[in-house]
Amino acid sequence: MAGRANRGEDAVGRSGEAELHVRACRGVVTVVDDGGGDGAGETVVDVGARRAVELAPFRESGYARLMKCQLAAGERAEAVRVYSELRDLLQESMGLSPAPEVERVYLEALG
């Protein structure tokens, strides 16, 4: 009986962790969205965008935001590297290519 109770508590604990993870991703994305565009706070935005990618590695919009931050900072090569990372991840794990939004940012980076 005690084993069953512990398994139930573990499931609740994992569920709570998943919810915290989702909230953290949303918070980071909000910071990224609010910080970009005018050049102010590029460092904070870049760190937030990197964290969003770490928290949700299959969320393509996070990669697009990170690449946009890097382009705004003049880091074209880094933006291309991030694209390559996403492309490889999607291809190896799911057989997919990056979304059109990510492709547009990539093409912008290529100039």
Protein Blocks (a to p, Z undefined) as FASTA:
>chain_A
ZZmmmmmmmmmmmmmmmmmmmmmmmmmmmmmmmmgonopaklmmmmmmmmmmmmmmmlmk
lmmmmmmmmmmnopaklmmmmmmmmmmmmmmmnopacdfklmmmmmmmnZZ
